[in-house]
Amino acid sequence: MQRPYDKIAQILKSSETKVLNHTRKLIKLGVIKRLGVSVNWRTIGKESTLVAAHIEQKDLKKVVGAVNKLQGVSHNYLREHHFNLWFTLRADSQKEIEKILKKLSKRFGVEFHNLPVKRAFKLDVRFDARSGGRRLLSSERGLLNAERCSLSAVDKRILTGLQEGLKAVKRPFDFLGEDDFEVYDALVHIGEMLQEGVIRRLGAMVNHHKLGFTSNAMLVCKFDKARVVKVGQRLAELPIVSHCYERRVFKGWPYNLFAMCHGRSLDEIRKIAEKFARDQHLSSWDLLATAQRLLYNTGRK
């Protein structure tokens, strides 16, 4: 689809020019953060994890600065809990992740806990722009079971180009054409990567705060193996949940089920979480409110 805005215009019964103008306006207002792709890194052999640490207030600035400079870190949050620093980390292997965390621990005298995913229940959710922060749209379930695949040199070049971002122009993919390689051929490769689950999403990455989802918190629960799958699936169905995983635990942290929750207020999120806890007879759970977003870069390589 060399002219995607024209296709969108047909769906909306509008014109390509109007759709482009509105898109540029949303970018200017900060509602759209960027145009590009969200990559499912696991399909191309990358490993990722969630990292937790307790950082003293006096050391926060220097630790956060060091973490945010790491190439594999795309999200970093300060949360209201003893374990107050939470960030995502991606590398070529879990061994490499452990090496990075060990180096950080040695540098700052702090233990950084590795919580890799054991099972995914929900990811790649869409925010419903028309709900005013009340509702998320369902995720792509097929992405949960996407298998690993090898990328050709052409695939890698296209993926790199897409991560740099697309411009709001009539033919946003023209820059992918190179020598005898036509834009149409690039679109065929993009379609294949979408089909294989390498590309989670191609389009506009939105600032969910601008859509009314101004609060978020991480709901964590403790379950045994017999119940974790059933409860995880139910938790993933909550309208406020964007991502839901079973993760590894560590000493002092018994919670193995994680869910990222979004809403108009923390009170709203808490009420829904408390109802879920009652319905599922949860005896061990917590809600970690976000105190500060320290890094949020979905396009980071």
ZIBEL-V537039 format. One record per residue. N is the residue number from 0. RES is the residue in one small letter. PHI is phi in radians with two decimals (none if undefined). PSI is psi in whole degrees, 0 to 359 (999 if undefined). BURIAL is b if it has 9 or more other C-alpha atoms within 8 Angstrom, else e. Layout:
n:N res:RES phi:PHI psi:PSI burial:BURIAL
n:N res:RES phi:PHI psi:PSI burial:BURIAL
This chain:
n:0 res:m phi:none psi:91 burial:e
n:1 res:q phi:-1.28 psi:337 burial:b
n:2 res:r phi:-2.17 psi:76 burial:b
n:3 res:p phi:-1.11 psi:329 burial:b
n:4 res:y phi:-1.22 psi:332 burial:b
n:5 res:d phi:-1.20 psi:321 burial:b
n:6 res:k phi:-1.15 psi:317 burial:b
n:7 res:i phi:-1.07 psi:319 burial:b
n:8 res:a phi:-1.06 psi:320 burial:b
n:9 res:q phi:-1.11 psi:319 burial:b
n:10 res:i phi:-1.14 psi:319 burial:e
n:11 res:l phi:-1.51 psi:0 burial:e
n:12 res:k phi:0.96 psi:48 burial:e
n:13 res:s phi:-2.24 psi:203 burial:b
n:14 res:s phi:-2.13 psi:156 burial:b
n:15 res:e phi:-1.02 psi:319 burial:b
n:16 res:t phi:-1.10 psi:317 burial:e
n:17 res:k phi:-1.15 psi:317 burial:b
n:18 res:v phi:-1.09 psi:317 burial:b
n:19 res:l phi:-1.09 psi:316 burial:b
n:20 res:n phi:-1.09 psi:318 burial:e
n:21 res:h phi:-1.16 psi:321 burial:e
n:22 res:t phi:-1.08 psi:315 burial:b
n:23 res:r phi:-1.11 psi:324 burial:b
n:24 res:k phi:-1.14 psi:317 burial:e
n:25 res:l phi:-1.13 psi:325 burial:b
n:26 res:i phi:-1.16 psi:316 burial:b
n:27 res:k phi:-1.10 psi:323 burial:e
n:28 res:l phi:-1.36 psi:348 burial:e
n:29 res:g phi:1.52 psi:5 burial:b
n:30 res:v phi:-1.21 psi:317 burial:b
n:31 res:i phi:-1.69 psi:119 burial:b
n:32 res:k phi:-1.36 psi:320 burial:b
n:33 res:r phi:-2.90 psi:163 burial:b
n:34 res:l phi:-1.94 psi:125 burial:b
n:35 res:g phi:3.00 psi:215 burial:b
n:36 res:v phi:-2.13 psi:154 burial:b
n:37 res:s phi:-1.97 psi:125 burial:b
n:38 res:v phi:-1.77 psi:138 burial:e
n:39 res:n phi:-1.57 psi:91 burial:b
n:40 res:w phi:-1.11 psi:332 burial:b
n:41 res:r phi:-1.10 psi:330 burial:b
n:42 res:t phi:-1.20 psi:342 burial:b
n:43 res:i phi:-2.01 psi:26 burial:b
n:44 res:g phi:1.54 psi:5 burial:b
n:45 res:k phi:-1.51 psi:150 burial:b
n:46 res:e phi:-1.97 psi:145 burial:b
n:47 res:s phi:-2.37 psi:163 burial:b
n:48 res:t phi:-2.71 psi:168 burial:b
n:49 res:l phi:-1.88 psi:135 burial:b
n:50 res:v phi:-2.06 psi:136 burial:b
n:51 res:a phi:-2.15 psi:145 burial:b
n:52 res:a phi:-2.72 psi:153 burial:b
n:53 res:h phi:-1.77 psi:116 burial:b
n:54 res:i phi:-2.05 psi:127 burial:b
n:55 res:e phi:-1.13 psi:148 burial:e
n:56 res:q phi:-0.95 psi:320 burial:e
n:57 res:k phi:-1.18 psi:340 burial:e
n:58 res:d phi:-1.81 psi:355 burial:e
n:59 res:l phi:-0.98 psi:312 burial:b
n:60 res:k phi:-1.03 psi:313 burial:e
n:61 res:k phi:-1.27 psi:325 burial:e
n:62 res:v phi:-1.21 psi:314 burial:b
n:63 res:v phi:-1.05 psi:319 burial:b
n:64 res:g phi:-1.06 psi:318 burial:e
n:65 res:a phi:-1.21 psi:318 burial:e
n:66 res:v phi:-1.12 psi:315 burial:e
n:67 res:n phi:-1.16 psi:341 burial:b
n:68 res:k phi:-1.46 psi:346 burial:e
n:69 res:l phi:-1.16 psi:132 burial:e
n:70 res:q phi:-1.04 psi:324 burial:e
n:71 res:g phi:-1.52 psi:5 burial:b
n:72 res:v phi:-1.68 psi:124 burial:b
n:73 res:s phi:-2.03 psi:334 burial:b
n:74 res:h phi:-2.29 psi:138 burial:b
n:75 res:n phi:-2.59 psi:126 burial:b
n:76 res:y phi:-2.30 psi:147 burial:b
n:77 res:l phi:-1.74 psi:122 burial:b
n:78 res:r phi:-2.10 psi:155 burial:b
n:79 res:e phi:-1.43 psi:88 burial:b
n:80 res:h phi:-2.96 psi:165 burial:e
n:81 res:h phi:-0.98 psi:313 burial:e
n:82 res:f phi:-1.45 psi:96 burial:b
n:83 res:n phi:-1.72 psi:342 burial:b
n:84 res:l phi:-1.86 psi:125 burial:b
n:85 res:w phi:-2.33 psi:123 burial:b
n:86 res:f phi:-2.49 psi:155 burial:b
n:87 res:t phi:-1.62 psi:145 burial:b
n:88 res:l phi:-2.41 psi:132 burial:b
n:89 res:r phi:-2.14 psi:141 burial:b
n:90 res:a phi:-2.69 psi:182 burial:b
n:91 res:d phi:-1.28 psi:338 burial:b
n:92 res:s phi:-2.79 psi:164 burial:b
n:93 res:q phi:-1.14 psi:330 burial:b
n:94 res:k phi:-1.10 psi:319 burial:e
n:95 res:e phi:-1.18 psi:322 burial:b
n:96 res:i phi:-1.06 psi:313 burial:b
n:97 res:e phi:-1.06 psi:323 burial:b
n:98 res:k phi:-1.12 psi:316 burial:e
n:99 res:i phi:-1.11 psi:316 burial:e
n:100 res:l phi:-1.19 psi:324 burial:b
n:101 res:k phi:-1.11 psi:320 burial:b
n:102 res:k phi:-1.14 psi:318 burial:e
n:103 res:l phi:-1.10 psi:317 burial:b
n:104 res:s phi:-1.07 psi:317 burial:b
n:105 res:k phi:-1.15 psi:322 burial:e
n:106 res:r phi:-1.20 psi:320 burial:e
n:107 res:f phi:-1.94 psi:356 burial:e
n:108 res:g phi:1.20 psi:31 burial:e
n:109 res:v phi:-2.23 psi:142 burial:b
n:110 res:e phi:-1.52 psi:124 burial:e
n:111 res:f phi:-1.81 psi:118 burial:b
n:112 res:h phi:-1.62 psi:130 burial:b
n:113 res:n phi:-1.63 psi:121 burial:b
n:114 res:l phi:-2.16 psi:73 burial:b
n:115 res:p phi:-1.18 psi:158 burial:b
n:116 res:v phi:-1.29 psi:132 burial:b
n:117 res:k phi:-1.71 psi:326 burial:e
n:118 res:r phi:-2.72 psi:137 burial:e
n:119 res:a phi:-1.83 psi:136 burial:b
n:120 res:f phi:-1.93 psi:335 burial:b
n:121 res:k phi:-2.83 psi:138 burial:b
n:122 res:l phi:-2.80 psi:170 burial:b
n:123 res:d phi:1.01 psi:50 burial:b
n:124 res:v phi:-1.40 psi:156 burial:b
n:125 res:r phi:-1.86 psi:142 burial:b
n:126 res:f phi:-1.56 psi:131 burial:b
n:127 res:d phi:-1.43 psi:107 burial:b
n:128 res:a phi:-1.18 psi:341 burial:e
n:129 res:r phi:-1.62 psi:356 burial:e
n:130 res:s phi:-1.63 psi:353 burial:e
n:131 res:g phi:1.12 psi:33 burial:b
n:132 res:g phi:1.53 psi:12 burial:b
n:133 res:r phi:-1.65 psi:335 burial:b
n:134 res:r phi:-2.57 psi:141 burial:b
n:135 res:l phi:-1.77 psi:157 burial:b
n:136 res:l phi:-1.62 psi:158 burial:b
n:137 res:s phi:-1.14 psi:155 burial:e
n:138 res:s phi:-1.60 psi:172 burial:b
n:139 res:e phi:-1.49 psi:102 burial:b
n:140 res:r phi:-1.10 psi:329 burial:e
n:141 res:g phi:-1.07 psi:334 burial:e
n:142 res:l phi:-1.20 psi:337 burial:b
n:143 res:l phi:-1.11 psi:328 burial:b
n:144 res:n phi:-1.96 psi:18 burial:e
n:145 res:a phi:-1.07 psi:133 burial:b
n:146 res:e phi:-1.53 psi:159 burial:e
n:147 res:r phi:-1.23 psi:146 burial:e
n:148 res:c phi:-2.55 psi:161 burial:e
n:149 res:s phi:-1.71 psi:141 burial:e
n:150 res:l phi:-1.76 psi:142 burial:e
n:151 res:s phi:-1.36 psi:169 burial:e
n:152 res:a phi:-1.05 psi:324 burial:e
n:153 res:v phi:-1.17 psi:315 burial:e
n:154 res:d phi:-1.00 psi:315 burial:b
n:155 res:k phi:-1.13 psi:320 burial:b
n:156 res:r phi:-1.13 psi:317 burial:e
n:157 res:i phi:-1.15 psi:316 burial:b
n:158 res:l phi:-1.08 psi:319 burial:e
n:159 res:t phi:-1.09 psi:316 burial:e
n:160 res:g phi:-1.10 psi:319 burial:b
n:161 res:l phi:-1.18 psi:327 burial:b
n:162 res:q phi:-1.23 psi:337 burial:b
n:163 res:e phi:-1.21 psi:340 burial:e
n:164 res:g phi:1.89 psi:153 burial:b
n:165 res:l phi:-1.87 psi:152 burial:b
n:166 res:k phi:-1.64 psi:152 burial:e
n:167 res:a phi:-1.44 psi:77 burial:b
n:168 res:v phi:-2.30 psi:168 burial:e
n:169 res:k phi:-1.04 psi:320 burial:b
n:170 res:r phi:-2.13 psi:78 burial:e
n:171 res:p phi:-1.22 psi:345 burial:b
n:172 res:f phi:-1.71 psi:1 burial:b
n:173 res:d phi:-1.04 psi:330 burial:e
n:174 res:f phi:-1.17 psi:346 burial:e
n:175 res:l phi:-1.40 psi:345 burial:b
n:176 res:g phi:-1.23 psi:138 burial:b
n:177 res:e phi:-2.61 psi:123 burial:e
n:178 res:d phi:0.95 psi:240 burial:e
n:179 res:d phi:-1.53 psi:1 burial:e
n:180 res:f phi:-1.49 psi:110 burial:e
n:181 res:e phi:-1.37 psi:157 burial:b
n:182 res:v phi:-1.05 psi:323 burial:b
n:183 res:y phi:-1.01 psi:318 burial:e
n:184 res:d phi:-1.11 psi:321 burial:e
n:185 res:a phi:-1.10 psi:320 burial:b
n:186 res:l phi:-1.16 psi:326 burial:b
n:187 res:v phi:-1.11 psi:316 burial:e
n:188 res:h phi:-1.10 psi:319 burial:b
n:189 res:i phi:-1.08 psi:317 burial:b
n:190 res:g phi:-1.05 psi:321 burial:e
n:191 res:e phi:-1.18 psi:320 burial:e
n:192 res:m phi:-1.20 psi:328 burial:b
n:193 res:l phi:-1.17 psi:317 burial:b
n:194 res:q phi:-1.11 psi:321 burial:e
n:195 res:e phi:-1.39 psi:350 burial:b
n:196 res:g phi:1.51 psi:5 burial:b
n:197 res:v phi:-1.15 psi:314 burial:b
n:198 res:i phi:-1.67 psi:117 burial:b
n:199 res:r phi:-1.23 psi:315 burial:b
n:200 res:r phi:-2.65 psi:142 burial:b
n:201 res:l phi:-2.20 psi:116 burial:b
n:202 res:g phi:2.77 psi:215 burial:e
n:203 res:a phi:-1.59 psi:130 burial:b
n:204 res:m phi:-1.69 psi:118 burial:b
n:205 res:v phi:-1.71 psi:157 burial:e
n:206 res:n phi:-1.56 psi:102 burial:b
n:207 res:h phi:-1.14 psi:340 burial:b
n:208 res:h phi:-1.10 psi:324 burial:e
n:209 res:k phi:-1.25 psi:344 burial:b
n:210 res:l phi:-1.68 psi:4 burial:b
n:211 res:g phi:1.85 psi:350 burial:b
n:212 res:f phi:-1.52 psi:74 burial:b
n:213 res:t phi:-1.51 psi:347 burial:b
n:214 res:s phi:-2.13 psi:148 burial:b
n:215 res:n phi:-2.60 psi:155 burial:b
n:216 res:a phi:-2.68 psi:158 burial:b
n:217 res:m phi:-1.84 psi:117 burial:b
n:218 res:l phi:-1.58 psi:127 burial:b
n:219 res:v phi:-2.19 psi:140 burial:b
n:220 res:c phi:-2.43 psi:158 burial:b
n:221 res:k phi:-1.97 psi:125 burial:b
n:222 res:f phi:-2.45 psi:150 burial:b
n:223 res:d phi:-1.45 psi:170 burial:e
n:224 res:k phi:-1.04 psi:329 burial:e
n:225 res:a phi:-1.19 psi:334 burial:e
n:226 res:r phi:-2.00 psi:344 burial:e
n:227 res:v phi:-1.06 psi:323 burial:b
n:228 res:v phi:-1.21 psi:312 burial:e
n:229 res:k phi:-1.08 psi:314 burial:e
n:230 res:v phi:-1.25 psi:323 burial:b
n:231 res:g phi:-1.06 psi:319 burial:b
n:232 res:q phi:-1.14 psi:322 burial:b
n:233 res:r phi:-1.23 psi:321 burial:e
n:234 res:l phi:-1.10 psi:320 burial:b
n:235 res:a phi:-1.10 psi:337 burial:b
n:236 res:e phi:-1.43 psi:348 burial:e
n:237 res:l phi:-1.07 psi:138 burial:e
n:238 res:p phi:-1.17 psi:346 burial:e
n:239 res:i phi:-1.68 psi:353 burial:b
n:240 res:v phi:-1.59 psi:128 burial:b
n:241 res:s phi:-1.76 psi:322 burial:b
n:242 res:h phi:-2.37 psi:141 burial:b
n:243 res:c phi:-2.52 psi:127 burial:b
n:244 res:y phi:-2.46 psi:154 burial:b
n:245 res:e phi:-1.68 psi:130 burial:b
n:246 res:r phi:-2.22 psi:165 burial:b
n:247 res:r phi:-1.22 psi:149 burial:b
n:248 res:v phi:-1.81 psi:173 burial:b
n:249 res:f phi:-2.53 psi:168 burial:e
n:250 res:k phi:-1.04 psi:125 burial:e
n:251 res:g phi:1.64 psi:354 burial:e
n:252 res:w phi:-2.37 psi:96 burial:e
n:253 res:p phi:-1.50 psi:352 burial:e
n:254 res:y phi:-1.37 psi:124 burial:b
n:255 res:n phi:-1.94 psi:352 burial:b
n:256 res:l phi:-2.01 psi:124 burial:b
n:257 res:f phi:-2.12 psi:141 burial:b
n:258 res:a phi:-2.49 psi:129 burial:b
n:259 res:m phi:-1.52 psi:126 burial:b
n:260 res:c phi:-2.05 psi:141 burial:b
n:261 res:h phi:-2.29 psi:143 burial:b
n:262 res:g phi:-2.91 psi:185 burial:b
n:263 res:r phi:-1.36 psi:338 burial:b
n:264 res:s phi:-2.71 psi:161 burial:b
n:265 res:l phi:-1.18 psi:325 burial:b
n:266 res:d phi:-1.06 psi:318 burial:e
n:267 res:e phi:-1.08 psi:314 burial:b
n:268 res:i phi:-1.10 psi:317 burial:b
n:269 res:r phi:-1.10 psi:319 burial:b
n:270 res:k phi:-1.08 psi:317 burial:e
n:271 res:i phi:-1.18 psi:320 burial:e
n:272 res:a phi:-1.12 psi:318 burial:b
n:273 res:e phi:-1.13 psi:321 burial:e
n:274 res:k phi:-1.13 psi:318 burial:e
n:275 res:f phi:-1.09 psi:319 burial:b
n:276 res:a phi:-1.08 psi:319 burial:b
n:277 res:r phi:-1.16 psi:314 burial:e
n:278 res:d phi:-1.10 psi:324 burial:e
n:279 res:q phi:-1.70 psi:4 burial:e
n:280 res:h phi:0.97 psi:48 burial:e
n:281 res:l phi:-1.31 psi:130 burial:b
n:282 res:s phi:-1.85 psi:341 burial:e
n:283 res:s phi:-2.36 psi:104 burial:e
n:284 res:w phi:-2.75 psi:166 burial:b
n:285 res:d phi:-2.71 psi:160 burial:e
n:286 res:l phi:-2.19 psi:115 burial:b
n:287 res:l phi:-1.75 psi:102 burial:b
n:288 res:a phi:-1.26 psi:147 burial:b
n:289 res:t phi:-1.39 psi:120 burial:b
n:290 res:a phi:-1.53 psi:325 burial:e
n:291 res:q phi:-2.80 psi:138 burial:e
n:292 res:r phi:-1.57 psi:114 burial:b
n:293 res:l phi:-1.63 psi:334 burial:b
n:294 res:l phi:-2.81 psi:133 burial:b
n:295 res:y phi:-2.58 psi:100 burial:e
n:296 res:n phi:-2.44 psi:89 burial:e
n:297 res:t phi:-1.23 psi:346 burial:e
n:298 res:g phi:-1.73 psi:5 burial:b
n:299 res:r phi:-1.21 psi:139 burial:b
n:300 res:k phi:-1.45 psi:999 burial:e
